[in-house]
Amino acid sequence: MGTDQNRNPRAEQTVCPYCGVGCTIQYADNGKATGTAGPVNTKGEICPKGGAAYDVVEHEDRLTQPLVRANGQFATAPWETAMARVADRLGNIIDQHGPDAVEFFASSNCTNEENYVFQKIARMLGTNNVDNCARLCHSSTVAAMSERFGAGAMTNTLDDLAETDCLLVTGANPAEQHPVIFRSYFLPAIRNGATLIHIDPRETDTTDAADIHLDVRPGYDIQLLNSMAKVVLDEDLVDESFIEARTTGYSELTAHLDNVDIGLGADVAGVDPEAVREAARAYAEADTAAIVTGMGMSQHTCGTDNVHALLNLALLTGNVGRPGTGVNPLRGQNNVQGAGDVGALPSVLPGYEPVTDPDARQRVADEWGVEPPSEPGLTETAATHQFGDSVKAAVVFGENPAVTEPNASSVRAGFDDLDFCVVIDLFETATVDHADVVLPGSSWAEKAGTVTNTDRRVMRMRPNADLPGNARRDLDILTDLGQRLVDQPGEFDYDGPEAVFEELTRVNPLYAGMSYDGIGRSYQRWPFPADADSGTDVLHTETFASGEQTAPLRPVSPTPPADAVSGDQLVLTTGRTLQHFNSGALTRRSETLMRMRGEDVLEIHPDDAAARDIEDGDAVVVENGRGSVTVSAAVTAAIRPGVVFCTFHYLDPLANALTGDSLDPVAEIPEYKHSAVQVRKPSAT
């Protein structure tokens, strides 16, 4: 779409709306976004998605008027009518069934201020049923790291990872998924002599730069990681001084690993045992070694245990609490870190303090005048299983769960069982199809506020355009909703996002020392205590974030994937690609990005293709008991035998029609990385 002169485009430094790297961009005169030199992309470098970020801002499909469903059809409505309908229906449901009958879906693509207000509405209404899409990507990582270390975020900074001697990248493909991090931080370290170990069932652009590639079978990471830990023990590569000073449980872990057979573990994981030994030595013998972990590790029913096994490796080798070390989850959305930081999670308040902690609840009550509920709420994955039963209504803010949730056909049916659903979004997404009221919100280019990137930097967003039509800024929609729903005069009367941020710093100890002026055109990193001059770069240096000097080593036993593979079934694993993002609701509306990658393909190994008489480019049916999709085959040796891969960016094929809804018992994250499927050519007609 061309530039709409009535929208007043202007160049103001802001943050890219896509992945969690935190590149700064601004509007360019050619109608595109352009990179600006910022805290992360210091030379103004951006990826294709960043360059196309402005494409959706002026797209002809933008929602510009509220929609209210009547007699099964949407009709435009004045804002007062739409907001009154939302307040009336939600109010009646709460009066009749209690506040826990409503699930609040927060947005990892929206600002800290917006998510803070959103979770505040839920909690002032009396429910902790608020969650964000971190549940679907790194909740298991956060659960394991929080339990052991006291904090679930990146332990280190991108800057110090650029100086490491060894990068162990597992379950991630940063060359495509976080390209600015890969090219501006990881590649310089590699060119300076750092060893790159890549654990992934596929050969990707990241693998091309690797010294060692372990093409693990999806679902069998624990066998691989325990085998690596056993090599560390057998070859006396343990950092004994660190073990003595900073860990507990060493004898229990060594007793557990005594039963590990490296060759057998490697065989079960589908990798060469000598390559396992080589990788373990490279990691343990390096002066500094950093783990970089992604959703290939976290999105399993054993995702939390996968990360526990990773933490054992870091602790055994003393690779925690120093520059160039640590465990570093790469976050997927531009503010998935911040959404968790500000409390858009069912079990924690702002600053990750448990809702069960009376002191934390009291500090929030002192600010809000209302104490949050003391029982953890429903995760979004658990809530969708209760749609139409105990959960009667949903408030969906800037997310598309009808596409992103597992077993999508079942989730869509659940949305139809709700008594009421309101969606705040930019476009008529698949979730909007199930809504009763739709409120047109603001894109990244039309809002101010802050977001928090993958290495804990809080940065400011600034508007580059005016709103289209009768759309409203998300913060204004949320504060209006809060005023209508919550009987607490004045609690949602904010004079803009800075006033919200100031309140956030009073209830979130991690942000206590921050301010808009302090952030300026740069950043402030958490934890930033109120009495500090700056934030903390490397976590866990002398004590862990838990407050303890030591962290426990923890024996981890493998558990099989939830989806058993039988007969000639293959394992479907899903992921992202360079050109698109999440459900594709935004990037598939970019002509630029669709020219680069207009349709999805199913990667399949030549051996598996030959056994099914499939040739490159053939249409194939991928199916199981949950659903069936048709997609073109890409026959490639870049994926291991027995495994097929596609993305989750496209509405057709809808990959999540095939994924199961079994959940990790701790984090309640779905098993997107291991779904048993049949792959065949379509039946002749």
Stockholm file with secondary structure:
# STOCKHOLM 1.0

chainA/1-685         MGTDQNRNPRAEQTVCPYCGVGCTIQYADNGKATGTAGPVNTKGEICPKGGAAYDVVEHEDRLTQPLVRANGQFATAPWETAMARVADRLGNIIDQHGPDAVEFFASSNCTNEENYVFQKIARMLGTNNVDNCARLCHSSTVAAMSERFGAGAMTNTLDDLAETDCLLVTGANPAEQHPVIFRSYFLPAIRNGATLIHIDPRETDTTDAADIHLDVRPGYDIQLLNSMAKVVLDEDLVDESFIEARTTGYSELTAHLDNVDIGLGADVAGVDPEAVREAARAYAEADTAAIVTGMGMSQHTCGTDNVHALLNLALLTGNVGRPGTGVNPLRGQNNVQGAGDVGALPSVLPGYEPVTDPDARQRVADEWGVEPPSEPGLTETAATHQFGDSVKAAVVFGENPAVTEPNASSVRAGFDDLDFCVVIDLFETATVDHADVVLPGSSWAEKAGTVTNTDRRVMRMRPNADLPGNARRDLDILTDLGQRLVDQPGEFDYDGPEAVFEELTRVNPLYAGMSYDGIGRSYQRWPFPADADSGTDVLHTETFASGEQTAPLRPVSPTPPADAVSGDQLVLTTGRTLQHFNSGALTRRSETLMRMRGEDVLEIHPDDAAARDIEDGDAVVVENGRGSVTVSAAVTAAIRPGVVFCTFHYLDPLANALTGDSLDPVAEIPEYKHSAVQVRKPSAT
#=GR chainA/1-685 SS CCCCGGGCCCCCCEECSSSTTCCEEEECTTSSEEECCCSSSTTCCCCHHHHTTTTTTTCTTCCCSCEEEETTEEEECCHHHHHHHHHHHHHHHHHHHCGGGEEEECCTTSCHHHHHHHHHHHHHHTCCCEECTHHHHTHHHHHHHHHHHSCCSCSSCHHHHTTCSEEEEESCCHHHHSHHHIIIIIHHHHHTTCEEEEECSBCCHHHHTCSEEECCCTTCHHHHHHHHHHHHHHTTCCCHHHHHHHEECHHHHHHHHTTCCHHHHHHHHTSCHHHHHHHHHHHHHSSSEEEEECHHHHSSTTHHHHHHHHHHHHHHTTCSSSTTCSEEECCSSTTHHHHHHTTCSSSEETTTEETTCHHHHHHHHHHHSSCCCSSCCCCHHHHHTTBTTTBCEEEEESCCHHHHSSSHHHHHHHHHHSSEEEEEESSCCTTGGGCSEEEECCCGGGCCEEEECTTSEEEEECCCSCCCTTCCCHHHHHHHHHHHHCCCTTTTCCSSHHHHHHHHHHHCGGGTTCCHHHHTTSCEESCCCTTCSSCCSSSSSSSCTTSCSCEECCCCCCCCCSSCCCTTCEEEEEECCTTCCTTSTTGGGCHHHHHHCCSCEEEECHHHHHHTTCCTTCEEEEEETTEEEEEEEEECTTBCTTEEEEESCCSSSCGGGTSCCCBCTTTCCBCTTCEEEEEECCCCC
#=GC SS_cons         CCCCGGGCCCCCCEECSSSTTCCEEEECTTSSEEECCCSSSTTCCCCHHHHTTTTTTTCTTCCCSCEEEETTEEEECCHHHHHHHHHHHHHHHHHHHCGGGEEEECCTTSCHHHHHHHHHHHHHHTCCCEECTHHHHTHHHHHHHHHHHSCCSCSSCHHHHTTCSEEEEESCCHHHHSHHHIIIIIHHHHHTTCEEEEECSBCCHHHHTCSEEECCCTTCHHHHHHHHHHHHHHTTCCCHHHHHHHEECHHHHHHHHTTCCHHHHHHHHTSCHHHHHHHHHHHHHSSSEEEEECHHHHSSTTHHHHHHHHHHHHHHTTCSSSTTCSEEECCSSTTHHHHHHTTCSSSEETTTEETTCHHHHHHHHHHHSSCCCSSCCCCHHHHHTTBTTTBCEEEEESCCHHHHSSSHHHHHHHHHHSSEEEEEESSCCTTGGGCSEEEECCCGGGCCEEEECTTSEEEEECCCSCCCTTCCCHHHHHHHHHHHHCCCTTTTCCSSHHHHHHHHHHHCGGGTTCCHHHHTTSCEESCCCTTCSSCCSSSSSSSCTTSCSCEECCCCCCCCCSSCCCTTCEEEEEECCTTCCTTSTTGGGCHHHHHHCCSCEEEECHHHHHHTTCCTTCEEEEEETTEEEEEEEEECTTBCTTEEEEESCCSSSCGGGTSCCCBCTTTCCBCTTCEEEEEECCCCC
//
